[in-house]
């Protein structure tokens, strides 16, 4: 039983990484094009959320702080709101002082451009080469992302 669970988890991880490892292209609320290729050299965190989602509201301040601390150097956050009401999204963005680009999305857009979103929030993390390296359903924190980046950067430096 333990072997089959481990095998299942390994297969799911492999499927997730290969299924989501594609170029995305979004338009933000300002009409700007956001393509994964435009962010080569930086980590990209794509976060799917909704205004009505309590965990999304809870993680937003951390994502804003993460984006503000790293946007000029090594990481950007892109928020994809799965709300159909643009005014609610705009009000939320103002209330939480969201400084990262926001896309008004849908579950279909998510699946076509990044991957399946079955729970909110859901985040996908791409490395500086554009490869999908992590996926998480549920909240992420600034500390978790920064710890992950530090470990990946340390491993990268050890391999040089």
PyMOL commands that set and color helices and strands:
alter all, ss='L'
color gray80, all
select helices_A, chain A and resi 2-19+36-39+54-70+86-95+107-113+142-158
alter helices_A, ss='H'
color red, helices_A
select strands_A, chain A and resi 25-27+33-35+43-49+75-81+101-104+122-126+132-137
alter strands_A, ss='S'
color yellow, strands_A
deselect
rebuild
show_as cartoon
